[in-house]
Amino acid sequence: MSRSEWVIDRVEALGRNGMVAAKHELAAEVGVAVLEDGGNAVDAAVATAFAVGVVEPFMSGIGGGGLMLVFLAERNETVAIDFGMCAPLAARPDLYELLPGQSATRFGWRAVKDDANLHGPLSIAVPGTVAGLATAAQRYGTRPLAELLQPAIRFAREGFPVSWHTSFEIAQDVALLARYPSTRAIFTRDGLPLPVFTDLQPTVLRQPDLARSLEAIAIGGPDVFYRGELGKTLIEGLRGLGAILSEQDLQAYTVRIGPPLWGTYRGFRIATAPVPSGGPTLLESLNLMACFDLASWGHNNERTLHVLIEAFRQAFVDRFTYLADPAFVPVPVDALTDPAYAQERATEIGERARPVITPGMPERLGVERVFARSLPNYGGGATTHICVVDRWGNAVSLTQTLLSAWGSRVVAPDTGILLNNGMFWFDPEPGHANSIEPGKRPLSNMTPTLVFAEKELFLVLGAMGGRRIINAIAQIVSNVIDHGLGIQAAITAPRIDCSVQPTAVSARLDSTVIAQLRERGHELLVVREDFADSPFASPVGILRDREGVLHGGANPYYPAIAIGLD
């Protein structure tokens, strides 16, 4: 018997004079227009980032935070810009009332009364997006910030059609969105999800308050948000709802600029985000993978996947034992990302799954104090990613987020700004490396990544998808370097994810391989991918080949896109 098969995939985008890959078509077109007009990769990325925060409001926006890597081709310099969210100065380790058991949200934290760390005013961390994007534009762009904001302002004021995806995302969270009057007024119709069509015409989502806020930033720069009238209005509205965020928090916020975290894989140089992010875990994973001849074993066979599972599990155990904001906690980043450490731990990977994986010993890693390990059982997260390469070879890999879908679900009155729930990234229980402290940045999952073949840019990668991002980027790097896949094939290929337990494996994998992995002792959850809720991260990426041609790829299960310039 033969059946037709529904194959879900994308065709690679091609370009010679630039490319933008993003999670929303309207936003990607903004970036392409900037490149066509002579702007560089940073200009295009900043304009795209502001725009995507309007047209994909459930994933990111100026009420959130992010991380970006910038490669400046002429200088052969790579810079990391950390504009992640941080805890308000009034926050304390015991900010939330803890309940017995784990949170129903699967994050692995202790349960918190009323899920106050997940949604509502107490879940809001200090936003960094405006400061981060403005800093990037000022230092590394060529166009005025006001110019780069215009497309986002236009989308907010004039509106854009509500897609099936936007309507679906509203429906997923409509009860919480309707709880806060300012949020309800924008994203629901009398408390119900916005429909795709109204009277047989496309429904248009307009955000006039957000347009005015963006216009204020265009005129007054980031200071109007962090030290000016817009910030004051934002804080007054949030304090009225019970938030602890203050004007002092906004005034104290700083963007961290410095070198990325560097590593290697099979002779390729890897630049990724510094701690507190997914970067160290990515490099530890790749170092462990490099101890095995994956290329000769073949792509996605049981031996290769066995090693990947063991490597990823090891890296995540170390992650939740040692990683946090290095400004507050001693973090052994150099030791964890040292290939010699990976070689030592790789000797523990045998033919069968290890029932228990232990973190690295503190004396080996040069750490005096070891905190209690946080639990890693959460794979969710609402994030967006943007990859850009321009005609001069400059590149940007930018991840920005509200954390969960719709963040705190709170729109600050009179601003149109949807705020993050960045406090949910902290372990709410005191005594852990990632516990709450005033001004501290939480451990995030963002993993913007650049790969170089010697000095030549080769890959620009990133993803949305919470903790699942890290394993996804590692597999895409391996798919390209070890197995010779093109960027779209590397993104589309079925994946595994070890950020949650049991290990998630795609139902698209060969059933024989899945059975063989179980015979090795792996506890697996076979999951099907669909358009509503993919159980894996959602990547985008750009590959630059030896002739300088750009190849763009995007997750086929998400309305993302890559657009190339001829």
C-alpha positions as CSV (number, residue, x, y, z in Angstrom):
1,M,0.0,0.0,0.0
2,S,1.3,3.5,-0.8
3,R,0.1,6.7,0.7
4,S,0.8,10.3,-0.3
5,E,2.9,12.2,2.2
6,W,2.6,15.8,3.2
7,V,6.2,17.1,3.2
8,I,6.8,20.4,5.0
9,D,9.9,22.3,4.0
10,R,11.2,25.5,2.5
11,V,13.3,26.5,-0.4
12,E,16.5,28.4,0.4
13,A,16.6,32.1,-0.3
14,L,19.7,33.2,-2.3
15,G,21.4,36.6,-2.4
16,R,24.7,38.2,-3.3
17,N,24.2,41.7,-1.9
18,G,22.6,41.1,1.4
19,M,20.1,39.0,3.2
20,V,17.6,39.2,6.1
21,A,16.2,36.2,7.9
22,A,13.5,36.9,10.5
23,K,10.4,35.4,12.1
24,H,7.9,37.7,10.4
25,E,7.7,38.7,6.7
26,L,6.7,42.3,7.2
27,A,9.7,42.8,9.6
28,A,12.1,41.1,7.2
29,E,11.0,43.3,4.4
30,V,11.8,46.3,6.5
31,G,15.4,45.1,6.9
32,V,15.7,44.4,3.2
33,A,14.5,47.9,2.4
34,V,17.2,49.3,4.6
35,L,19.9,47.2,2.9
36,E,18.6,48.3,-0.5
37,D,18.8,51.9,0.6
38,G,22.5,51.5,1.5
39,G,22.2,50.8,5.2
40,N,24.5,48.3,6.8
41,A,23.7,45.1,8.6
42,V,23.3,46.9,12.0
43,D,20.9,49.4,10.5
44,A,18.8,46.7,9.0
45,A,18.8,44.6,12.1
46,V,17.8,47.5,14.3
47,A,15.0,48.5,12.0
48,T,13.8,44.9,11.7
49,A,13.9,44.4,15.5
50,F,11.8,47.5,16.2
51,A,9.3,46.4,13.5
52,V,9.0,42.8,14.6
53,G,8.2,44.0,18.1
54,V,5.1,45.6,16.6
55,V,3.9,43.0,14.1
56,E,4.9,40.0,16.3
57,P,4.0,41.5,19.6
58,F,3.6,38.3,21.5
59,M,7.3,37.4,21.0
60,S,9.3,40.6,21.6
61,G,9.1,44.4,21.8
62,I,10.4,47.5,23.5
63,G,9.2,46.1,26.8
64,G,11.7,43.2,26.6
65,G,15.4,42.6,26.3
66,G,17.9,40.8,24.1
67,L,21.4,39.9,22.9
68,M,23.1,40.6,19.7
69,L,26.4,39.8,18.0
70,V,27.8,42.2,15.5
71,F,30.6,41.3,13.0
72,L,32.4,44.2,11.4
73,A,34.1,42.9,8.3
74,E,36.4,45.8,7.6
75,R,37.8,45.6,11.2
76,N,37.5,41.8,11.4
77,E,35.9,42.5,14.8
78,T,33.0,40.8,16.6
79,V,31.2,42.5,19.4
80,A,28.5,41.2,21.8
81,I,25.8,43.6,23.0
82,D,23.9,42.4,26.0
83,F,20.7,44.3,26.6
84,G,19.1,41.6,28.7
85,M,16.5,42.3,31.3
86,C,17.5,42.7,35.0
87,A,15.8,42.5,38.4
88,P,14.4,45.7,39.8
89,L,16.4,47.2,42.7
90,A,13.5,46.5,45.0
91,A,13.6,42.7,44.2
92,R,14.8,40.3,46.9
93,P,15.6,36.6,46.9
94,D,12.4,35.9,48.8
95,L,10.3,38.2,46.6
96,Y,7.7,35.5,45.9
97,E,5.7,33.3,48.3
98,L,6.7,29.8,47.5
99,L,4.3,26.9,47.6
100,P,4.9,23.1,48.0
101,G,5.9,21.3,44.8
102,Q,6.9,22.4,41.4
103,S,5.3,25.1,39.2
104,A,2.6,23.8,36.9
105,T,4.4,25.7,34.2
106,R,7.1,23.0,33.9
107,F,9.9,25.5,34.4
108,G,11.2,23.3,37.2
109,W,11.2,26.1,39.8
110,R,9.3,25.8,43.1
111,A,5.7,26.8,42.7
112,V,4.9,30.5,43.3
113,K,1.6,31.7,44.8
114,D,-0.7,33.0,42.0
115,D,2.1,32.4,39.5
116,A,3.3,35.9,40.3
117,N,6.7,35.4,38.7
118,L,5.1,34.2,35.5
119,H,2.5,36.9,34.7
120,G,1.3,40.1,36.2
121,P,3.1,43.2,37.5
122,L,5.5,41.4,39.8
123,S,6.9,39.3,36.9
124,I,8.2,42.4,35.1
125,A,12.0,42.9,34.9
126,V,13.8,46.1,33.8
127,P,13.5,46.2,30.0
128,G,16.7,46.7,27.9
129,T,15.6,46.6,24.3
130,V,15.4,50.4,23.7
131,A,18.8,50.9,25.2
132,G,20.4,47.9,23.3
133,L,19.0,48.7,19.9
134,A,19.8,52.4,20.2
135,T,23.4,51.6,21.4
136,A,23.9,49.3,18.4
137,A,22.6,51.9,15.9
138,Q,24.7,54.7,17.4
139,R,28.0,52.7,17.6
140,Y,27.9,50.5,14.6
141,G,25.1,51.7,12.3
142,T,25.1,54.4,9.7
143,R,21.5,55.7,9.9
144,P,19.8,57.9,12.5
145,L,17.7,56.0,15.1
146,A,14.7,58.1,14.2
147,E,14.9,56.8,10.6
148,L,15.2,53.2,11.7
149,L,12.1,53.6,13.9
150,Q,9.8,54.8,11.1
151,P,8.6,51.4,9.8
152,A,7.7,50.3,13.3
153,I,5.9,53.6,13.9
154,R,3.9,53.1,10.7
155,F,2.9,49.5,11.5
156,A,1.8,50.6,15.0
157,R,-0.2,53.6,13.8
158,E,-1.7,52.3,10.5
159,G,-1.9,48.7,11.5
160,F,-1.3,45.4,9.8
161,P,-3.5,42.4,9.0
162,V,-4.1,40.0,11.8
163,S,-2.7,36.7,10.6
164,W,-3.9,33.2,11.6
165,H,-0.7,33.0,13.7
166,T,-1.4,36.2,15.6
167,S,-5.0,35.2,16.2
168,F,-3.9,31.8,17.4
169,E,-1.4,33.2,19.8
170,I,-4.0,35.6,21.3
171,A,-6.4,32.6,21.7
172,Q,-3.8,30.6,23.5
173,D,-3.5,33.3,26.2
174,V,-6.8,35.3,25.9
175,A,-7.9,34.7,29.5
176,L,-4.7,36.3,30.9
177,L,-4.6,39.1,28.2
178,A,-8.2,40.0,29.1
179,R,-7.3,40.4,32.8
180,Y,-5.5,43.7,32.2
181,P,-7.6,46.5,30.7
182,S,-4.9,48.1,28.6
183,T,-3.9,44.7,27.1
184,R,-7.5,43.6,26.6
185,A,-8.3,46.8,24.7
186,I,-5.5,46.2,22.1
187,F,-5.4,42.4,21.6
188,T,-9.0,41.3,22.1
189,R,-12.4,42.1,20.9
190,D,-14.6,42.3,24.0
191,G,-12.4,39.7,25.7
192,L,-12.3,37.3,22.7
193,P,-9.3,36.8,20.3
194,L,-9.1,39.1,17.4
195,P,-10.4,37.3,14.3
196,V,-8.5,37.1,11.1
197,F,-11.5,38.5,9.2
198,T,-14.1,41.0,10.1
199,D,-17.1,41.3,7.7
200,L,-15.2,39.4,5.1
201,Q,-12.3,41.9,5.3
202,P,-8.9,41.3,7.0
203,T,-8.9,42.5,10.6
204,V,-6.3,45.2,11.1
205,L,-4.5,45.5,14.4
206,R,-3.6,49.1,15.3
207,Q,-1.6,50.2,18.3
208,P,-1.9,54.0,18.5
209,D,-0.4,54.3,22.0
210,L,2.6,52.3,21.0
211,A,3.0,54.5,17.9
212,R,3.2,57.5,20.1
213,S,5.7,55.8,22.4
214,L,7.9,54.9,19.5
215,E,7.6,58.4,18.1
216,A,8.7,59.8,21.4
217,I,11.8,57.6,21.3
218,A,12.5,58.7,17.7
219,I,12.4,62.3,18.8
220,G,14.1,62.0,22.2
221,G,16.3,58.9,21.8
222,P,16.6,56.2,24.5
223,D,16.8,58.9,27.2
224,V,13.1,59.6,26.9
225,F,12.4,56.0,27.8
226,Y,15.0,55.6,30.6
227,R,15.1,59.2,32.0
228,G,12.3,61.1,30.5
229,E,8.5,61.5,30.3
230,L,7.8,58.2,28.6
231,G,9.6,56.3,31.3
232,K,7.8,58.3,34.0
233,T,4.4,57.5,32.4
234,L,5.4,53.8,32.1
235,I,6.4,53.5,35.7
236,E,3.3,55.4,37.0
237,G,1.1,53.0,35.1
238,L,2.9,49.9,36.3
239,R,3.1,51.0,39.9
240,G,-0.6,51.5,39.9
241,L,-1.0,47.9,39.0
242,G,1.3,46.7,41.8
243,A,4.7,46.5,40.0
244,I,7.9,47.2,41.9
245,L,9.7,48.7,38.9
246,S,10.8,52.2,39.5
247,E,12.2,55.3,37.7
248,Q,15.5,54.5,39.5
249,D,15.6,51.1,37.8
250,L,15.3,52.7,34.4
251,Q,17.9,55.3,35.1
252,A,20.3,52.6,36.4
253,Y,20.0,50.3,33.4
254,T,23.2,49.7,31.4
255,V,24.0,47.9,28.2
256,R,26.9,45.5,28.4
257,I,29.3,45.6,25.4
258,G,32.3,43.4,25.0
259,P,33.8,40.5,23.2
260,P,31.7,37.4,22.5
261,L,32.4,34.0,23.9
262,W,34.7,32.2,21.5
263,G,35.1,28.5,20.8
264,T,36.0,26.2,18.0
265,Y,34.4,23.2,16.3
266,R,36.3,21.0,13.8
267,G,38.6,24.0,13.0
268,F,35.7,26.5,12.6
269,R,35.7,29.5,15.0
270,I,32.4,29.9,16.9
271,A,31.4,33.3,18.4
272,T,28.4,33.2,20.7
273,A,26.8,35.1,23.5
274,P,28.6,35.5,26.8
275,V,27.2,34.5,30.1
276,P,24.4,34.8,31.4
277,S,23.0,33.2,28.2
278,G,23.0,29.9,26.2
279,G,26.4,30.6,24.8
280,P,28.5,28.6,27.4
281,T,26.2,25.6,27.2
282,L,26.4,25.7,23.4
283,L,30.3,25.7,23.4
284,E,30.4,22.9,26.1
285,S,28.0,20.8,23.9
286,L,30.1,21.4,20.8
287,N,33.4,20.6,22.6
288,L,31.9,17.2,23.8
289,M,30.6,16.5,20.3
290,A,34.1,17.2,18.8
291,C,35.5,14.3,20.8
292,F,33.6,11.9,18.5
293,D,33.8,11.2,14.7
294,L,30.2,12.1,14.0
295,A,30.8,12.7,10.3
296,S,31.9,9.1,9.7
297,W,29.0,7.7,11.7
298,G,26.3,9.5,9.6
299,H,23.6,12.0,10.1
300,N,20.9,11.2,12.7
301,N,21.8,7.6,13.1
302,E,21.5,6.0,16.5
303,R,25.2,6.2,17.4
304,T,25.4,9.9,16.5
305,L,22.2,10.7,18.4
306,H,23.3,8.7,21.4
307,V,26.4,10.9,21.7
308,L,24.4,14.1,21.1
309,I,22.0,13.2,23.9
310,E,24.8,12.4,26.4
311,A,26.7,15.6,25.4
312,F,23.6,17.8,25.7
313,R,22.6,16.3,29.0
314,Q,26.1,16.8,30.5
315,A,26.1,20.5,29.3
316,F,22.7,21.2,30.8
317,V,23.7,19.6,34.2
318,D,26.7,21.9,34.3
319,R,24.5,24.9,33.1
320,F,22.1,24.6,36.0
321,T,24.8,24.1,38.6
322,Y,27.1,26.9,37.7
323,L,25.8,29.5,35.3
324,A,24.4,32.8,36.4
325,D,25.1,36.5,36.1
326,P,28.9,36.8,36.6
327,A,28.6,40.2,38.1
328,F,26.9,38.5,41.1
329,V,28.2,34.9,41.1
330,P,31.6,33.4,40.3
331,V,31.0,31.5,37.1
332,P,33.6,29.1,35.7
333,V,33.0,29.9,32.1
334,D,36.6,29.4,30.9
335,A,36.7,26.0,32.6
336,L,33.4,24.8,31.3
337,T,34.2,25.8,27.8
338,D,37.7,24.4,27.8
339,P,38.1,21.6,25.3
340,A,40.3,19.8,27.8
341,Y,37.3,19.6,30.3
342,A,35.1,18.2,27.5
343,Q,37.7,15.5,26.7
344,E,37.7,14.4,30.3
345,R,33.9,14.2,30.5
346,A,33.7,12.6,27.1
347,T,35.4,9.5,28.5
348,E,32.3,8.9,30.6
349,I,30.1,8.6,27.4
350,G,29.9,4.9,26.8
351,E,27.6,2.7,24.7
352,R,24.7,3.1,27.0
353,A,22.8,6.1,28.5
354,R,24.1,7.2,31.9
355,P,21.3,6.9,34.4
356,V,22.8,9.8,36.4
357,I,24.9,12.6,35.0
358,T,26.9,14.7,37.6
359,P,28.2,18.2,37.2
360,G,31.8,19.0,37.0
361,M,33.6,18.9,40.3
362,P,34.1,22.5,41.7
363,E,37.8,22.0,42.4
364,R,38.3,21.0,38.7
365,L,36.4,24.1,37.6
366,G,38.1,26.4,40.1
367,V,34.9,27.3,42.0
368,E,34.9,27.5,45.8
369,R,31.1,27.7,46.3
370,V,28.7,25.3,44.7
371,F,25.0,26.4,44.8
372,A,22.1,24.0,44.8
373,R,21.3,22.9,41.2
374,S,18.2,24.4,39.6
375,L,15.9,22.0,37.7
376,P,15.9,22.2,33.9
377,N,12.4,20.9,33.0
378,Y,11.0,23.7,30.8
379,G,11.2,24.0,27.1
380,G,9.0,26.9,26.4
381,G,9.7,30.6,25.7
382,A,8.6,33.3,23.4
383,T,11.5,34.9,21.5
384,T,12.3,36.1,18.1
385,H,15.5,36.0,16.1
386,I,17.0,38.1,13.3
387,C,20.0,37.3,11.0
388,V,21.4,39.9,8.7
389,V,24.4,40.0,6.3
390,D,25.0,43.1,4.1
391,R,26.9,43.7,0.9
392,W,30.1,44.5,2.7
393,G,30.1,41.3,4.7
394,N,29.0,42.8,8.0
395,A,26.7,40.5,9.9
396,V,24.3,40.6,12.9
397,S,22.7,37.8,14.9
398,L,20.1,39.3,17.2
399,T,17.8,37.6,19.7
400,Q,15.2,39.6,21.5
401,T,12.4,38.4,23.8
402,L,9.6,39.1,26.3
403,L,10.5,35.6,27.8
404,S,7.1,33.9,27.7
405,A,4.5,34.4,25.0
406,W,3.0,37.8,25.7
407,G,5.5,38.4,28.5
408,S,3.8,39.6,31.7
409,R,0.6,40.1,29.7
410,V,0.6,43.6,31.1
411,V,0.5,46.6,28.8
412,A,1.5,49.8,30.7
413,P,-1.5,52.2,30.6
414,D,-1.2,55.1,28.1
415,T,2.0,53.7,26.5
416,G,0.9,50.7,24.4
417,I,4.1,48.9,25.7
418,L,3.7,45.2,26.5
419,L,6.1,44.4,29.3
420,N,8.2,41.3,29.8
421,N,8.0,38.6,32.5
422,G,11.8,38.4,32.8
423,M,11.6,37.6,36.5
424,F,10.4,34.2,35.5
425,W,14.0,33.4,34.3
426,F,15.2,33.6,37.9
427,D,14.9,30.6,40.3
428,P,12.4,31.9,42.9
429,E,14.0,29.9,45.6
430,P,16.9,31.6,47.5
431,G,20.3,29.9,47.6
432,H,20.8,29.1,43.9
433,A,23.3,30.6,41.5
434,N,20.4,32.0,39.5
435,S,18.3,33.2,42.5
436,I,16.9,36.8,42.5
437,E,19.2,39.7,43.5
438,P,18.6,43.4,43.0
439,G,20.0,44.5,39.6
440,K,21.0,41.0,38.6
441,R,20.5,39.6,35.1
442,P,18.8,36.2,35.0
443,L,20.3,33.2,33.1
444,S,18.7,33.4,29.7
445,N,18.5,30.9,26.8
446,M,19.4,33.3,24.0
447,T,22.2,32.0,21.8
448,P,22.9,34.3,18.9
449,T,25.8,32.6,17.1
450,L,28.3,33.4,14.3
451,V,30.6,30.8,12.7
452,F,33.8,31.6,10.8
453,A,35.9,29.6,8.4
454,E,39.2,31.0,9.5
455,K,38.6,34.8,9.1
456,E,35.7,34.4,6.7
457,L,32.1,34.6,7.9
458,F,30.4,31.3,7.3
459,L,27.2,31.0,9.3
460,V,24.8,33.4,11.1
461,L,22.5,31.5,13.4
462,G,19.8,32.0,16.1
463,A,16.5,30.7,17.2
464,M,13.4,31.2,19.4
465,G,12.2,28.5,21.7
466,G,13.4,28.9,25.2
467,R,15.9,26.3,26.5
468,R,15.4,24.3,23.3
469,I,17.4,27.0,21.4
470,I,20.8,25.7,22.6
471,N,20.4,22.1,21.4
472,A,19.0,23.4,18.1
473,I,22.0,25.6,17.3
474,A,24.4,22.8,18.2
475,Q,22.6,20.4,15.8
476,I,22.5,22.9,13.0
477,V,26.2,23.6,13.3
478,S,26.9,19.9,13.2
479,N,24.4,19.3,10.3
480,V,26.4,21.8,8.2
481,I,30.0,21.1,9.3
482,D,29.9,17.3,10.0
483,H,27.3,16.2,7.5
484,G,27.5,18.8,4.7
485,L,23.9,19.9,4.8
486,G,22.8,23.3,3.3
487,I,21.3,25.8,5.7
488,Q,17.7,25.1,4.9
489,A,18.2,21.3,5.1
490,A,20.2,21.8,8.4
491,I,17.3,23.7,9.9
492,T,14.5,21.4,8.5
493,A,16.2,18.2,9.6
494,P,14.5,16.4,12.5
495,R,16.1,17.1,15.9
496,I,16.3,16.0,19.5
497,D,16.1,18.1,22.6
498,C,17.6,17.4,26.0
499,S,16.7,20.6,27.8
500,V,13.7,18.8,29.2
501,Q,13.3,15.2,30.5
502,P,12.6,12.8,29.0
503,T,14.6,13.7,25.9
504,A,12.3,14.9,23.1
505,V,12.8,13.2,19.7
506,S,11.1,14.2,16.5
507,A,8.6,11.7,15.1
508,R,10.2,12.3,11.7
509,L,13.3,10.3,12.8
510,D,13.6,6.8,11.6
511,S,11.5,4.5,13.9
512,T,14.3,2.0,14.0
513,V,16.8,4.6,15.3
514,I,14.3,5.6,18.0
515,A,14.0,1.9,19.1
516,Q,17.8,1.5,19.1
517,L,18.2,4.6,21.3
518,R,15.7,3.1,23.8
519,E,17.7,-0.1,23.7
520,R,20.7,2.0,24.8
521,G,18.7,3.1,27.9
522,H,17.5,6.5,26.8
523,E,14.1,7.7,28.1
524,L,12.5,9.3,25.1
525,L,9.4,11.3,24.3
526,V,8.5,11.0,20.6
527,V,6.8,14.3,19.6
528,R,5.2,15.4,16.4
529,E,5.9,18.9,14.9
530,D,3.1,21.1,13.7
531,F,2.2,24.7,13.0
532,A,0.4,25.3,16.3
533,D,3.1,24.3,18.8
534,S,6.4,22.9,17.7
535,P,8.2,21.0,20.5
536,F,11.6,22.2,19.2
537,A,13.2,25.5,18.8
538,S,12.5,27.6,15.7
539,P,15.7,28.7,14.0
540,V,16.6,31.0,11.1
541,G,20.1,31.2,9.6
542,I,22.3,32.5,6.8
543,L,25.2,30.5,5.2
544,R,27.8,32.3,3.1
545,D,29.5,30.0,0.7
546,R,33.0,30.2,-0.8
547,E,31.8,32.3,-3.7
548,G,30.2,34.8,-1.4
549,V,26.7,33.7,-2.2
550,L,24.3,34.0,0.7
551,H,21.9,31.1,1.4
552,G,19.0,31.7,3.8
553,G,16.9,29.2,5.7
554,A,14.0,29.4,8.2
555,N,12.0,26.9,10.3
556,P,9.3,25.4,8.0
557,Y,6.8,25.1,10.9
558,Y,6.7,28.8,11.6
559,P,5.8,31.8,9.5
560,A,9.4,33.0,9.3
561,I,11.3,34.0,6.1
562,A,14.7,34.7,4.6
563,I,14.9,37.3,1.8
564,G,18.0,37.7,-0.3
565,L,19.2,40.7,-2.4
566,D,20.6,40.0,-5.9
